[in-house]
Amino acid sequence: MDLIVRKTKILSFKALFLGLLLILINSSCENQLVENVVVTDKTIALTFDDGPDPVYTDLILDVLKEKDVKATFFLIGKKMKQYPLVTERIFEEGHCLANHTYNHTDLKGKSFRNVYLSILQTEQILDSVRGKTLKIFRPPWGHITSEEKVNLKKFGFKIVLWDVNSKDFKPNITVNEIIYNVMSGVGDKKIVLFHDSDYLGKASRKNTVLALPQIIDLLKELGYSFVTIDEMDNLGK
C-alpha cells in the first residue's frame, strides 16, 4: 500500500511539472542566451561544477550512463590531480570536460596574470586527458569582469555561465526543491547548473544524485534532447 502511495505521489509530481513546463514554454517569447551560446530548440545542457569528487561524481556518472545522457563537467585542476581515475571516467564515458580554474579561484580582485595562470594550468591538465584543447571556461561563482572576458577571449577561451540554477549547493535543500528549481526554470533556457561536489570537497551532493534521474525523465517527457557544451552552435562567438 505504501509503495502505491509513493508511486502515485511521483506521478502527480511529474504531472504537475509537465503542466508547468508546457505553460512556461508556450508563454515564452524571448530567446535566452548565455554568453552568446546559441542552441537548437528542445536541446538542453546539464552541467556540473566543482568536481571531480570520489563519491558523488561517480554516482552522477552512474545516473547519466543509465539514462544515456551526456553532460559537461567544469572541473577544478587541483581535484583532477587528486582524483585522476574519476577524471578519466568522465572523459571515457563521452562527457565534456571543461575548465573551472585550478583551485576554485574567485576572479574578483585578482590580477589577470594570476587568473590566467590558474586557468592555463587547469587547461593543460584537461588537455592531457582529452588529447585536445577546448578552452571552455566557467568562472567560479560566475564572477568575471568585462576586462577578464575580453582578455580570456583574446586567448581563445569561450566563457559559459548558466541560465537555470538548481541551487543544489544550498544547505539542507531537498530533492523536490532541486527538481522544482530546474523544471520551473527551463523553457527557452538551455544551460542547467548542478554541482557534483563543492570546491572544498566537504558538502554532500546526495540530493543532487537523487533529483537527477527524475529531472532527466521529466525533460525527456517534454521532448528535450541533451547536448554537451562543446556541441552547442556558435559557442562563445
N, C-alpha and C positions, 0 to 999 in steps of 0.2 A: 504493500500500500504506500509506504514512504517513497519507494522508487518511482511509483506512478506519479505521485505528487511532485517530486523533484523534476521529472521529465516534463510534466505539464508546465511547471514554472519556467523551465528553459525554453519551451516552445512559445510561451506567452512573451517571454523576454525578447526572443528573436522577432516575433511578430511586431512587437512594439517598435523595435529599432528599424525593421524593414519599412514600416509605415512612415516613421520619422524621416528616414533617408529619402524615400520617394518624394516627400514634401520638400525637403531641402534641395534635392536635385531639380525638381520641376520648377521651383521658385527661384533658382539661382540664375542670374543673367549676366554675371560678371566673371570673366576668366581670371583665376588667381595664378600669379606667377611667383616663384621663389627664386630670387637671384637669376632671373631671366631663363629659367628652365621651362621649356615648352613640352607638353606631353599630349599624346593622343587621348581622346575622351575614353572613359571607362578603364583607364590604367591607373595603378597606384603603386607607390614605392614604400615598402616598410623599411625603416632604418633604425639601427641600434647603436647607441653611443656608449663609450667608456669601457669597453671590453679590450681584450678578451678576459673572461672570467673562467676559472677552472670548474665551476659548478654551473652557473646559470647560462653561460654561453652554450655549453654542451646541451643543456636541457632545451634551450630555444632552438638549437640546430636540430634536435630530435623532432620537435614540432614541425619545423619548416620542411624537414625531409618527409615526414608522414603526410603533410598536406601538399607536397610537391610545389613549394613556393620558394622563390629565390629572393634574397633580401640584400641590403647593404649594411655593412658594419664599419662604423667610424671608430678606428682603433687607436689606442694610446701606445706610443712607441715603447715606453718602458715596460708596459704589461705584455706586449708582444714578445719581448726578450725573456720575460718571466715564464710565459706560457706558450712556447713555440708550437707545441703539438695542437693546442686549441686553435691557434692562428692558422696552422696548416690545414686543419679540418675545415675551417670556414672556406678557404680557397678551394680545397679539393671537392667540396660539395657544391661548387658553382656559384658561390655568393661573391659580391663585390666587396673588396677591401679598400677602405678609404682612410684619410688622414685626420686625426683628432689631436695633434701635437704629441710631443714626446712624453710630457708628464702632466697633461691637462692644464697647461698654462693659460691663465687669463690674459688675453692680449692687451687689456686696458692698462695704460701707464707703462708699457714696456717699449723699449726701443725696437725699431723694425729689425735691426740686426739680430737681436736676441730672439725675436719672434720667428724670423726666417730660419735661423739655425735649428730651432726646435722642430719646425715643420720639415725642414730638409732632412734632418736626422731620422725622423719618422718615415719620410718618403723612401729613404734608402733601405730601411728595413722592409717596407712594403714591397719595394721593387725586387728584393731578394726572394720574396715568397711568390709574387705574381709573375716574375720574369718579364715584366714590362712596367712602364710608367703610366699612371693615370692622372696623377696630380688633382685628385678630388679632395677638397678640404672643407671641414666644418669646424668653426672656432668654438672652443668650449663656452658654454652658456650662451652661444650666439653673439658674443661680444666681439665686435670688429669695427674699426673706424673706416671712414671713407678712404683715407690715405692708405691704410693697410690693404683694403680691397684693390685699389689701383696698383699698388706695388706688387701684390701677390699675382694679380692677373698679368702683369708685365713678365713675371717668371713662369707663366703658363698654367697657373693654378685656377681651377674652377671652384668657386665658393658656393656651397649648398647649405641652406638653412632648412627650415621645415615650415609647413603651414597647418599641420594638425599635431597637437601636443597631447600625448596620452597622459602626461603628468604622473607617470608611474614612479617617478623619483620621490614623490611626496611621502613623508612618513605616514604609516597607517592607512594609506589609500587601499580601497577594496578592489576586488576583481571586477565587480559590477561598475564601479566608478571609472576604472580604466576603460572598460568596454564603452561606457557612455561617452567618455571624453573623446574617444576615437570616432564612434559611429555618429555622434551628433556634430562632428566637425568635418566629415568628408562631404563630397558633393563635387564641386569643381576643384576642390583642394586635393593635392596629389601626393604630398610627401609627409609621411607619418613618423613622428619621433617616439621611439621607445628607448629603454636603457637595458642592456644585458649585464650591467654591473654599475657600480659608482666609481668615481675616479680614485677613491681610497680603497676600494675592494672590500668594504665592510657591510654595506647595506644589502638586505635581502631583495631579490627580484622574483621571489616565488609567485607573487600575484601577477606579474607580467607573464610568466610562463603559463599560468592557469588561464589568463584572459586571452592570450594569443590565438589558440585554436578556435575559440568562439568568434573572435573578430574576423579571422580568415574565413570561416564558414559564412558569416553574415555578409562579408564583402563579395564572396563568390555568388551567393544567392542574389545579390544585386547586380551581378553581371560584370564585376570588376576582374581584370587580369592583373597580374603582378609583374613589375619590372624592377630591375636594379637601376641605380642612379646612372651608371655608365651607359645604359640602354636608352636613356631619355634623349629626345631630339633637342638640338641647339643648346646643349649643356654649357652654361656659363657664357654664352655669346650675347 
